[in-house]
């Protein structure tokens, strides 16, 4: 689920109700010049062999985003984190950064 902030009402709302089955699909849908909060529940197998399904928030802030949107999303980041009750925030600035999310979730450098 991708969330966005309405600049007029300053409300955080769902950008879509799509459920993505892989990170590539999600990356294809991220806008080039606008930030998004993405709530992610991602099943993975840890090096110990144990299955883990962490619930995290991706904070997508593209470098091409204007400063007004940067400030708006930066100010709402902790509110979104607390409201969604996620365990971790992973910051990304390009769709290509999604390729490293699994390693970050596993705690690998």
C-alpha positions as semicolon CSV with decimal commas, in nm:
position;residue;x (nm);y (nm);z (nm)
1;X;0,000;0,000;0,000
2;X;0,138;0,338;-0,097
3;X;0,042;0,651;0,097
4;X;0,074;1,014;-0,001
5;X;0,010;1,354;0,156
6;X;-0,254;1,583;0,011
7;X;-0,085;1,926;-0,007
8;X;-0,413;2,118;0,039
9;X;-0,566;1,928;0,331
10;X;-0,232;1,798;0,470
11;X;-0,396;1,458;0,518
12;X;-0,212;1,131;0,461
13;X;-0,417;0,914;0,230
14;X;-0,382;0,592;0,041
15;X;-0,241;0,650;-0,309
16;X;-0,388;0,318;-0,421
17;X;-0,526;-0,003;-0,276
18;X;-0,299;-0,224;-0,483
19;X;-0,130;-0,516;-0,312
20;X;0,209;-0,572;-0,473
21;X;0,348;-0,924;-0,479
22;X;0,707;-0,825;-0,550
23;X;0,932;-0,525;-0,508
24;X;0,984;-0,485;-0,884
25;X;0,612;-0,415;-0,935
26;X;0,622;-0,162;-0,654
27;X;0,929;0,007;-0,803
28;X;0,754;0,040;-1,137
29;X;0,469;0,229;-0,971
30;X;0,673;0,478;-0,764
31;X;0,655;0,831;-0,910
32;X;0,976;0,995;-1,030
33;X;0,933;1,332;-0,853
34;X;0,700;1,275;-0,558
35;X;0,765;1,111;-0,219
36;X;0,562;0,821;-0,081
37;X;0,525;0,621;0,236
38;X;0,501;0,249;0,162
39;X;0,386;0,000;0,424
40;X;0,559;-0,329;0,361
41;X;0,514;-0,674;0,510
42;X;0,786;-0,881;0,348
43;X;0,836;-1,253;0,421
44;X;1,198;-1,366;0,418
45;X;1,414;-1,649;0,546
46;X;1,692;-1,544;0,782
47;X;2,042;-1,696;0,773
48;X;1,938;-1,911;1,071
49;X;1,668;-2,068;0,851
50;X;1,390;-1,902;1,049
51;X;1,100;-1,741;0,862
52;X;1,046;-1,373;0,944
53;X;0,779;-1,132;0,821
54;X;0,888;-0,783;0,929
55;X;0,640;-0,496;0,900
56;X;0,826;-0,182;0,794
57;X;0,770;0,151;0,627
58;X;0,961;0,250;0,318
59;X;1,016;0,625;0,307
60;X;1,060;0,702;-0,062
61;X;1,205;1,048;-0,116
62;X;1,340;1,092;-0,471
63;X;1,627;1,337;-0,517
64;X;1,425;1,517;-0,786
65;X;1,150;1,605;-0,537
66;X;1,096;1,976;-0,468
67;X;1,182;2,122;-0,128
68;X;0,819;2,190;-0,030
69;X;0,731;1,821;-0,063
70;X;1,053;1,718;0,113
71;X;0,959;1,928;0,416
72;X;0,599;1,809;0,413
73;X;0,697;1,440;0,413
74;X;0,983;1,487;0,659
75;X;0,742;1,644;0,905
76;X;0,494;1,357;0,871
77;X;0,743;1,068;0,881
78;X;0,727;0,997;1,257
79;X;0,350;1,046;1,267
80;X;0,311;0,790;0,990
81;X;0,552;0,555;1,165
82;X;0,361;0,575;1,493
83;X;0,018;0,552;1,332
84;X;0,112;0,248;1,123
85;X;0,301;0,094;1,419
86;X;0,589;-0,023;1,201
87;X;0,905;-0,158;1,355
88;X;1,150;0,012;1,121
89;X;1,176;0,284;0,856
90;X;1,387;0,217;0,549
91;X;1,472;0,529;0,351
92;X;1,515;0,502;-0,025
93;X;1,558;0,767;-0,292
94;X;1,529;0,562;-0,612
95;X;1,319;0,266;-0,720
96;X;1,648;0,079;-0,771
97;X;1,709;0,099;-0,394
98;X;1,431;-0,156;-0,355
99;X;1,682;-0,420;-0,465
100;X;1,862;-0,374;-0,132
101;X;1,553;-0,388;0,092
102;X;1,575;-0,762;0,160
103;X;1,936;-0,729;0,280
104;X;1,837;-0,436;0,502
105;X;1,551;-0,638;0,650
106;X;1,787;-0,925;0,723
107;X;2,023;-0,680;0,891
108;X;2,300;-0,734;0,638
109;X;2,525;-0,439;0,547
